[in-house]
Amino acid sequence: MLSKILPIEKVVVEIASFDTQKILNPDIQGEEYQNGVQKGFWDVREYCLWRAGYKSEVSGKKGVLEVHHIVPRSGGGTDNPSNLIVLTAQEHKAIHEGRLKIPKSKIEKVRILKDASHVSTIGWHIVNELKELYEDVRVTYGSITKAKRSEFGLEKTHRNDAYVIAGGTVQKRAKEWYFGKFFRRQNRSFHKVNPIKGGIRPANTIKEAYGFRRYDKVECEGKEGIIAGIRSSGYFVIRSLSGERIHDSGRYNKLKLLEKSKTVMFERRKAALSSHD
């Protein structure tokens, strides 16, 4: 989209990269990253027993030990050590019978690791898609962006993040800029959850009234915004792209259509810039 307006020679993408090994071991550094947590052990079970000190990670008791999946494989759990907990045979049986629960701290750690992996996968998918379109595609990381913002005394905003990611330092910045937002065309449901009279479930489509649809860009009493809500009475809720109130009850005959709704909508903004902008 931007390439239709400006020539793009280089693309830099910030990856929300979470260090999963750092989450498991905050003290990890240097060559320890290459070794991995299981290096030197025959299998995952042996590693988990060693990690637990050959005792239950719930009670600290010793004896006959079992390695249990915190998130079962049937529910998407893996054999990664972060998803395994060491229990006594009695505790293992009690968990399967519902008489004992796994500590929340263990479950939370697995959730963090799963979310981190998911975010990282999405980020790299975007990078690979961009490489199909542009020759020079590079990645950066949130920690680098934060350091650059701090260096130049910039507050945390999407605009300032983009500025330093693109290599901005002390250049004179434009006083006007564009804010964009993605809108889905349909929600995931084909029909309404609650049926109407007769048991019929209406199609779950975006409504239209008086020639206006949700997310159309309009002018209302001299102010531009998008239609955030539609009423059959002909009154509309108007908001900015960032959700700021423009009008809670703008009548249809007072609206001027500026742009039909699209997947990505933009609005022009002016910003109060700092002295080195």
C-alpha positions as CSV (number, residue, x, y, z in Angstrom):
1,M,0.0,0.0,0.0
2,L,2.7,2.5,1.0
3,S,4.8,1.5,-2.0
4,K,2.1,3.1,-4.2
5,I,2.9,6.4,-2.6
6,L,6.6,6.3,-1.7
7,P,9.5,4.2,-3.0
8,I,10.5,1.6,-0.4
9,E,14.2,0.5,-0.5
10,K,14.4,-1.1,2.9
11,V,12.0,-2.7,5.3
12,V,12.8,-3.1,9.0
13,V,10.4,-5.2,11.2
14,E,10.4,-5.2,15.0
15,I,10.0,-8.8,16.2
16,A,8.4,-9.2,19.6
17,S,11.1,-11.7,20.5
18,F,10.8,-13.4,23.9
19,D,13.9,-15.3,25.1
20,T,12.2,-18.6,26.3
21,Q,15.5,-19.9,27.6
22,K,15.9,-16.7,29.7
23,I,12.4,-17.2,31.1
24,L,13.4,-20.7,32.3
25,N,16.8,-19.6,33.5
26,P,17.3,-15.8,34.1
27,D,21.1,-16.3,34.6
28,I,21.7,-17.9,31.2
29,Q,24.5,-16.3,29.1
30,G,27.1,-16.8,26.4
31,E,27.7,-20.4,25.3
32,E,25.0,-21.7,27.6
33,Y,22.4,-20.8,24.9
34,Q,24.1,-23.2,22.5
35,N,24.3,-26.0,25.0
36,G,20.6,-26.1,25.8
37,V,19.0,-27.2,29.0
38,Q,19.1,-30.9,28.2
39,K,22.7,-31.2,27.1
40,G,24.5,-34.1,28.9
41,F,21.3,-36.0,29.7
42,W,20.1,-39.2,28.0
43,D,16.5,-38.1,27.7
44,V,13.9,-35.6,28.9
45,R,12.8,-37.7,31.9
46,E,16.3,-38.0,33.2
47,Y,16.8,-34.2,32.8
48,C,13.5,-33.5,34.7
49,L,14.5,-35.8,37.6
50,W,17.9,-34.0,37.8
51,R,16.2,-30.6,37.7
52,A,13.9,-31.6,40.5
53,G,16.7,-32.9,42.7
54,Y,15.2,-36.4,42.4
55,K,12.2,-35.4,44.5
56,S,8.7,-34.2,43.9
57,E,8.4,-30.6,42.6
58,V,5.1,-30.3,44.5
59,S,5.9,-31.7,47.9
60,G,9.6,-32.2,48.0
61,K,9.1,-35.9,48.9
62,K,11.4,-38.6,47.5
63,G,10.6,-42.2,46.5
64,V,9.1,-43.6,43.3
65,L,8.9,-40.6,40.9
66,E,6.8,-40.0,37.8
67,V,7.1,-37.2,35.2
68,H,3.7,-35.7,34.4
69,H,2.6,-33.4,31.5
70,I,1.2,-30.1,32.9
71,V,-0.7,-29.5,29.7
72,P,-1.7,-33.0,28.4
73,R,-0.6,-34.0,24.9
74,S,-4.3,-34.4,24.0
75,G,-4.7,-30.7,24.8
76,G,-1.7,-29.6,22.7
77,G,1.0,-30.1,25.4
78,T,4.5,-31.0,24.4
79,D,7.4,-33.1,25.8
80,N,9.4,-29.9,26.4
81,P,10.8,-29.8,30.0
82,S,8.9,-26.6,30.7
83,N,5.6,-28.7,30.3
84,L,6.8,-31.5,32.6
85,I,6.7,-31.7,36.4
86,V,8.1,-34.4,38.7
87,L,5.7,-36.0,41.1
88,T,5.7,-39.0,43.5
89,A,3.7,-42.0,42.2
90,Q,1.0,-41.2,44.8
91,E,0.8,-37.6,43.7
92,H,0.6,-38.6,40.1
93,K,-2.3,-40.9,40.8
94,A,-4.0,-38.2,42.9
95,I,-3.8,-35.6,40.0
96,H,-5.4,-38.0,37.5
97,E,-8.2,-38.7,40.1
98,G,-8.7,-35.0,40.6
99,R,-7.6,-35.0,44.3
100,L,-4.6,-32.9,43.7
101,K,-3.9,-29.8,41.5
102,I,-0.7,-28.7,39.9
103,P,0.7,-25.4,41.4
104,K,-0.5,-22.3,39.4
105,S,3.1,-21.1,39.2
106,K,4.0,-24.1,37.1
107,I,1.0,-23.6,34.8
108,E,1.7,-19.9,34.4
109,K,5.3,-20.5,33.3
110,V,4.1,-22.9,30.6
111,R,1.5,-20.3,29.4
112,I,4.1,-17.6,29.1
113,L,6.3,-19.9,27.0
114,K,3.4,-20.9,24.8
115,D,2.4,-17.3,24.2
116,A,6.0,-16.3,23.5
117,S,6.4,-19.0,20.9
118,H,3.1,-18.0,19.2
119,V,4.0,-14.3,19.0
120,S,7.5,-15.1,17.6
121,T,6.0,-17.4,14.9
122,I,3.6,-14.7,13.7
123,G,6.5,-12.2,13.6
124,W,8.7,-14.3,11.4
125,H,5.8,-15.2,9.1
126,I,5.3,-11.5,8.4
127,V,9.1,-11.1,7.7
128,N,9.0,-14.0,5.3
129,E,6.0,-12.6,3.5
130,L,7.7,-9.2,3.1
131,K,10.9,-10.8,1.7
132,E,8.7,-12.0,-1.2
133,L,7.9,-8.4,-2.0
134,Y,11.1,-6.5,-1.1
135,E,14.8,-7.2,-1.5
136,D,16.1,-5.6,1.7
137,V,14.2,-6.8,4.7
138,R,15.7,-6.7,8.2
139,V,14.6,-7.4,11.7
140,T,15.1,-5.6,15.0
141,Y,14.0,-6.1,18.5
142,G,11.9,-4.3,21.1
143,S,14.9,-3.9,23.5
144,I,16.8,-2.1,20.7
145,T,13.9,0.2,19.9
146,K,13.5,1.1,23.6
147,A,17.2,1.9,23.9
148,K,17.1,4.2,20.9
149,R,13.9,6.0,22.2
150,S,15.6,6.6,25.5
151,E,18.7,7.9,23.8
152,F,16.8,10.6,22.0
153,G,14.4,11.3,24.9
154,L,11.3,10.1,23.0
155,E,8.1,8.9,24.8
156,K,6.6,5.5,24.1
157,T,4.3,5.8,21.1
158,H,3.8,3.8,17.9
159,R,4.9,6.8,15.9
160,N,8.1,7.2,17.9
161,D,8.8,3.5,17.7
162,A,8.5,3.6,13.9
163,Y,10.7,6.6,13.8
164,V,13.7,5.0,15.5
165,I,13.1,1.6,13.9
166,A,13.5,3.4,10.5
167,G,16.8,4.9,11.6
168,G,15.6,8.2,12.9
169,T,17.9,10.2,15.1
170,V,17.7,14.0,15.2
171,Q,16.2,14.7,11.8
172,K,13.5,17.3,11.4
173,R,10.2,15.5,11.5
174,A,7.0,16.1,9.6
175,K,4.2,17.9,11.5
176,E,1.5,15.9,9.9
177,W,1.3,12.1,9.8
178,Y,-1.2,9.3,9.1
179,F,-2.6,6.9,11.7
180,G,-3.9,3.6,10.2
181,K,-6.1,0.8,11.7
182,F,-7.1,-2.6,10.5
183,F,-10.8,-3.6,10.5
184,R,-12.1,-7.1,9.9
185,R,-14.8,-7.3,7.3
186,Q,-16.8,-9.9,9.2
187,N,-16.5,-11.6,12.6
188,R,-15.8,-15.3,12.9
189,S,-19.5,-16.3,13.2
190,F,-21.7,-16.7,10.2
191,H,-24.9,-16.3,12.2
192,K,-26.0,-14.6,15.4
193,V,-25.7,-16.7,18.6
194,N,-29.3,-16.0,19.7
195,P,-32.0,-17.1,17.3
196,I,-35.0,-14.9,16.5
197,K,-38.6,-16.0,16.7
198,G,-39.1,-19.3,14.9
199,G,-35.6,-20.6,15.7
200,I,-34.0,-18.8,12.8
201,R,-30.4,-17.5,13.3
202,P,-29.9,-14.3,11.3
203,A,-26.8,-13.9,9.2
204,N,-24.1,-12.1,11.2
205,T,-23.2,-9.4,8.6
206,I,-22.2,-5.8,9.1
207,K,-25.4,-3.7,9.0
208,E,-26.2,-0.8,6.6
209,A,-28.6,2.0,7.1
210,Y,-29.4,5.1,5.0
211,G,-26.6,4.3,2.7
212,F,-24.0,4.1,5.4
213,R,-22.1,1.1,6.7
214,R,-20.0,0.5,9.8
215,Y,-16.5,1.9,9.5
216,D,-17.3,4.3,6.7
217,K,-15.3,7.5,7.0
218,V,-17.7,10.4,7.4
219,E,-17.8,14.1,8.2
220,C,-20.1,15.1,11.1
221,E,-20.5,18.7,12.1
222,G,-17.1,19.6,10.6
223,K,-15.2,16.7,12.2
224,E,-14.0,13.6,10.5
225,G,-14.4,10.1,11.9
226,I,-15.6,6.6,11.3
227,I,-19.0,5.1,12.0
228,A,-18.5,2.9,15.0
229,G,-22.2,2.1,15.6
230,I,-25.4,2.1,13.6
231,R,-29.0,2.5,14.8
232,S,-32.0,1.7,12.7
233,S,-33.5,5.1,13.7
234,G,-30.8,6.8,11.5
235,Y,-28.5,8.0,14.3
236,F,-24.8,6.9,14.2
237,V,-22.0,6.7,16.7
238,I,-18.9,8.5,15.3
239,R,-15.4,7.9,16.7
240,S,-11.8,8.6,15.6
241,L,-9.7,5.6,14.5
242,S,-8.2,5.4,18.0
243,G,-11.7,5.4,19.6
244,E,-12.0,9.0,20.7
245,R,-15.6,10.4,20.9
246,I,-16.7,12.6,18.1
247,H,-20.5,12.2,18.2
248,D,-22.7,9.7,20.1
249,S,-25.8,10.4,18.1
250,G,-25.1,11.9,14.6
251,R,-28.1,11.9,12.4
252,Y,-27.8,10.4,8.9
253,N,-28.8,13.6,7.1
254,K,-26.0,15.5,8.9
255,L,-23.3,13.0,7.7
256,K,-21.2,13.4,4.6
257,L,-19.5,10.2,3.2
258,L,-15.8,10.7,2.7
259,E,-14.7,7.2,2.1
260,K,-16.3,3.7,2.1
261,S,-15.1,1.3,4.7
262,K,-12.0,-0.8,3.8
263,T,-9.8,-3.3,5.5
264,V,-7.3,-0.6,6.5
265,M,-8.5,2.9,7.2
266,F,-6.3,6.0,7.7
267,E,-6.7,9.4,9.3
268,R,-4.5,12.4,9.0
269,R,-3.1,13.8,12.2
270,K,-1.1,16.7,13.6
271,A,1.3,16.1,16.4
272,A,3.0,18.4,19.0
273,L,6.6,17.6,18.4
274,S,9.6,17.9,20.7
275,S,12.4,20.4,20.2
276,H,14.6,18.0,18.2
277,D,11.7,16.8,15.9
